[in-house]
Every structure is written in C-alpha cells, then in structure tokens.
C-alpha cells in the first residue's frame, strides 16, 4: 500500500486551488495522514498589501472555513469530515512562493504535494502556473496536480487510472504507484505505450520505412502484458500500444477513455536532470483535463517497504 504520513496542500485562495483540495483531503483521510495547508503571501501578489493587512497572520480556522464555502467550482465534491483530519495551517511571507513551498516540504518531511496548476486569472494565474511547474520539477516527493479550468471539479470518485509506460525503471516505479493508487480508489488501471514514428531527412535516402510495423506493435503489447502481470498482478488491466508523439497520444487517450487520474514518472536521474521532469510529463501536467500524479523515482517514493520487497522478490 501507499505510505503517506504527511500531505502538503499549497493554496492561493483561488477556485483553482479549491478544486485540488478534495484530492488532498481524501488521501489524508484514507491514509490517516497529517494535512498541511500552506499559503504563501508576498510581493509576487499584486494585492500583497491588502492581503497581508486582511489575512496575516492567519486565524486558526481561516483556511478550513474557506474550503467549506459552497461554490459552483466544487459542485459534486464529497468532502471528508474536516474536523476529524489532523490539519496544520500556516501562512508565510515570501517573494519566491515556489522556493518557500519546496522548503516547507523539505522541513516537514512531506510525502505528497497536492496543488492546482493555476491560480487566479491574468498575471496571478500565470505566476501560480509557473509556481506549480517549478514545484513539480524540484519537489523532494511525488506531486499530484489538478487543473483549475477542468469542467467538473475532481473529487475522490476515481474509477480509471492511466500509467503511460516507456519501459524504463522510472516508469516501472510509476506503475507500482499507479497500482497502489488504484487500490486506494478501487479503480482500474490502463497501461499505455506510445511508439514514436522516426523522421528521416530525405538526404538519408531511406524512403518509406514502414516503421513501426504490426510486429513492433504486437511486441510492445506483449511487453505491456508482462508488465501488467509482474507489477500490477491483478485482472482488469487494459493495455494499449499507439504510434505518434507521446504527450499528444497520452492526452488523446485520456480524452477518449474517460481516464480520471494519470500517473507518470519524472526523469529518474541526478544532477541537472533532476530539475527536469521531461517534456512528455511536463506537457501532460500542463494540459491534462484530469489530475496528474508525478512519481519521483530518484527521490522519495510512496510505495511501502513491504510492497517494494514483494516487487524485488518477484524480480
């Protein structure tokens, strides 16, 4: 099972942030985790003076009252009992919101960050979007992002989880996370691999290569089936191999198959590459109409030690 003890929910008091809250609250409730709610105020906000005058320092129940307010943007959300959740609330001043969120995650040993991909409209929306992307790239733990402009607010009603696979160790780690997340929600899992069609300049003189062939697609589907047996280990796993540009095909698959949540891996490397989540994952995070869980195989993992040992034993 997933090992989640502390969840961080950064908020800018926007409808976009509120849409992400049901995921954070449900996961905290399901895993008996502490929920940390953090608001970063500072010079990055055009209404910094008015906000700090009105809201700083934060009152004990300011954030939970804000989250309980009935809004059309959260219709259908099935709230857990917030009174029963162990909630830590904090508001801090900083001109660099992403850095402050990341520092908080490090200091408090956060296991999962849940946040919206955009905040308010105009300049603030652009700023909060860049904040989220920076947090996803540099976070010391997995992240779960929710787009602010989704047609329907996401709640805990997740029935289908997609795990895009490139057969790397990083994507195998993402599949393990997808399995445990699916078990949390009682959802089915889809495994998808996209075979990129190579482009050869005319100077190569190769003409029509006919790649990828049906044999290649069949081989990929066989590998996906093996992966489903070894890493997921239960029925109702859908597998599919497609051709095309990976991020575009992943987004098409989400739209065509009513996927509720996507679990994708970041790069599993160190150094500079650790700061990058990869163009495919970044585009999916930015454009997916449904929540995206980004696994960090080079950092903290949420798969419990028992599950990891079982996986090792199978290998």
Secondary structure, 3 states (H helix, E strand, C coil): CECCCEEEEECCCCHHHHHHHHHHHHHHHHCCCEEEEEEEECCCCCCHHHHHHHHCCCCCCHHHHHHHCCCHHHCCCCCCCHHHCCEEEEEEECCCHHHHHHHHHHHCCCCEEEEECCCCCHHHHHHHHHHHHHHHHHCCCEEEEECCCCCCCCCCCCCEEEEECCCCHHHHHHHHHHHHHHHHHCCEEEEEEEECCCCCCHHHCCCCCCCCCHHHHHHHHHHHHHHHHHHHCCCCEEEEEEECCHHHHHHHHHHHCCCCEEEEECCCCCHHHHHCCCHHHHHHHHHCCCEEEEECCCCCCCECHHHHHHHHHHC
